[in-house]
């Protein structure tokens, strides 16, 4: 907020849980929602888990497909919109987090980075783009990119789910936005963050 961001609201919530020993308890979460005028599809939120001891268990975090966390996310923004998106992400993550590239720019986060690129540049990263992916051209998140131990561990789950996919730039790209909340989902081999 000190860099000019505006919090559009706070949501406090939790749910009742039973501990392994049968004792009742309650999770507690706070969301802070941040919006930017002119970028309605790029609302962001910060999430604080107050009771991580009730939701983070190693046996729940070791997925059989080998996925271990987000490494990046991609925002589609045509060149005319990229300055507004850059300013918004610099407000959220700090101006020092922005790095110009030959295809757009990246913004470092605490756990990976944002990638911002045009539709043409997105084709170079993801291959052919489905027509229903951000069809009106408004700046939008178009992919979430998961790191995994090995693509060979992911493929059986993708096949079992019947997902359309292809490989691009060493990543497995799931290409059915209607089944994936309006985005692409990618898996790429990456070391697990410490």
Secondary structure by P-SEA (a helix, b strand, c coil): ccccccccccccbbbbbbccccccbbbbbbbbbbbbccccccbbbbbbbccccccccccccccccccccccbbbbbbcccaaaaaaaaaaaaccccccccccccbbbbcccbbbbbbcaaaaaaacccccccccccccccccbbbbbccccccaaaaaaaabbbbbbcccccccccccccccbbbbbbbccccc
